[in-house]
Amino acid sequence: MKKSTLCVQGGWEPKNGEPRVLPIIQSTTFKYDNSEEMAMLFDLKKEGYFYSRLQNPTNDAVARKIAALEGGVGAVLTSSGQAANFYAIFNLCEAGDHIVASSEIYGGTFNLFGVTLKKLGISCTFVAPDADEEELQAAFQPNTKALFGETISNPSCAVLDIEKFARLAHRNGVPLIVDNTFATPINCNPFRWGCDIVTHSTTKYMDGHAAAVGGVVVDSGNFNWEAHAERYPGLCTPDASYHGIAYTQTFGKMAYITKMVAQLMRDLGSIPAPQNSFLLNLGLETLHLRMPQHCRNAQAVAEFLQAHPRVAWVRYSGLKEDVNYEKAQKYLPNGSCGVLSFGLKGNRETAIKWMDALKLIAIVTHVADARTCVLHPASHTHRQLSDEQLREAGVAPDLIRLSVGIEDPEDILADIRQALDTLETPLAGRNLTCK
Ligand SMILES: *Cc1c(COP(=O)(O)O)cnc(C)c1O
């Protein structure tokens, strides 16, 4: 089926007399007639539901829809995007292991990898995503277990060269994990370009209405764990905590996803509420309609800003002058997303003054939903980072992150314009630096 059909109908196929709309199975537990059957479920010898921390029919239906949209073999929903990225890594790593990650990633993920994973004994080397292959290669160590990047980085809007990253990962015998939150499966399927595992914060476009925090991990099923069995003992050798099952031998292409449910969900339990998965599913039903509108509106706003004398620089991969334009043509031919970043001429105060003058556009700690919103990362999401870390994460102190919604573009532009008009006399000249 095509993506539009999967968005509307994927994941839930009601049988005769069953509800047409995905039901919310708000039940912690499931009933069995005899104890033997329950025992088989615990041994992973039979498929079925017994406790919602492990599996729940509402959650599973939505996971199936997203797996189908990404072209993966299976997916796990998590309670947040943060949990998804943590699980994606922790399913492969333990104390003493190492990962390599693009430095241009979401602030929360940067902190998770650089600070919190370190406390668990997992170290991370950050690399500039546009570094050449030699530089990237130098970041790998014998104990490296994964390479990580974002299709479109939040908030710097850099487009990842997925093929280059996949090549590097595979040369070193590790999978490439890509956070595909901003592009969504509508605008990019990283598996097509050699990526092995995809994550999302479903909180953003997938939900699309800022109603429920959530995440998902999708496996392509393509990475050959057995070929690197000594590197991935958790997948390839018997798991003492699960009756001596070796996931790759028992579950084949579903090894990574099954291990995530059987070990990580069992022990850490970051499941979404079935109610939230229901809301996520409603959002997914219109994802294919919303994304093109986000892209059209963002393109109009980017072009307006680029031509405005008060604007110092604009970064949006749909602009021909943008450093990411070529990569976007390749990986995001139908458009990237509604998020763009730009800087105003002046100082930090200029950005704050402009934001405070907005009327339709709201200042919120969110991006990528139906309503246009704005954020100043240096004073909000990234305020825990030093100036040097800010630069490393591709976040200039004057960077304003604008998340263009699906309202009428004329109303969005009118608000941006009236707020710009409140600033002092426009400065002469124009200085476009898309770096
Ligand atoms: C928001 C975001 C996250 C974190 O997701 P939450 O759902 O807020 O936990 C991770 N990655 C990217 C790219 C994001 O935009």
Ligand as a Chemical Component Dictionary entry (heavy atoms), coordinates in Angstrom:
data_LIG
# 
_chem_comp.id                   LIG 
_chem_comp.type                 NON-POLYMER 
_chem_comp.pdbx_formal_charge   0 
_chem_comp.three_letter_code    LIG 
# 
loop_
_chem_comp_atom.comp_id 
_chem_comp_atom.atom_id 
_chem_comp_atom.alt_atom_id 
_chem_comp_atom.type_symbol 
_chem_comp_atom.charge 
_chem_comp_atom.model_Cartn_x 
_chem_comp_atom.model_Cartn_y 
_chem_comp_atom.model_Cartn_z 
_chem_comp_atom.pdbx_ordinal 
LIG C1 C1 C 0 11.811 16.423 20.601 1  
LIG C2 C2 C 0 12.866 15.557 20.067 2  
LIG C3 C3 C 0 13.362 14.472 20.799 3  
LIG C4 C4 C 0 12.869 14.163 22.195 4  
LIG O1 O1 O 0 11.557 13.704 22.129 5  
LIG P1 P1 P 0 10.506 13.856 23.345 6  
LIG O2 O2 O 0 9.289  13.226 22.771 7  
LIG O3 O3 O 0 10.377 15.306 23.658 8  
LIG O4 O4 O 0 11.072 13.068 24.490 9  
LIG C5 C5 C 0 14.337 13.677 20.219 10 
LIG N1 N1 N 0 14.802 13.938 18.976 11 
LIG C6 C6 C 0 14.345 14.978 18.246 12 
LIG C7 C7 C 0 14.900 15.230 16.884 13 
LIG C8 C8 C 0 13.370 15.822 18.759 14 
LIG O5 O5 O 0 12.928 16.855 18.028 15 
# 
loop_
_chem_comp_bond.comp_id 
_chem_comp_bond.atom_id_1 
_chem_comp_bond.atom_id_2 
_chem_comp_bond.value_order 
_chem_comp_bond.pdbx_ordinal 
LIG C1 C2 SING 1  
LIG C2 C3 SING 2  
LIG C2 C8 DOUB 3  
LIG C3 C4 SING 4  
LIG C3 C5 DOUB 5  
LIG C4 O1 SING 6  
LIG O1 P1 SING 7  
LIG P1 O2 DOUB 8  
LIG P1 O3 SING 9  
LIG P1 O4 SING 10 
LIG C5 N1 SING 11 
LIG N1 C6 DOUB 12 
LIG C6 C7 SING 13 
LIG C6 C8 SING 14 
LIG C8 O5 SING 15 
# 
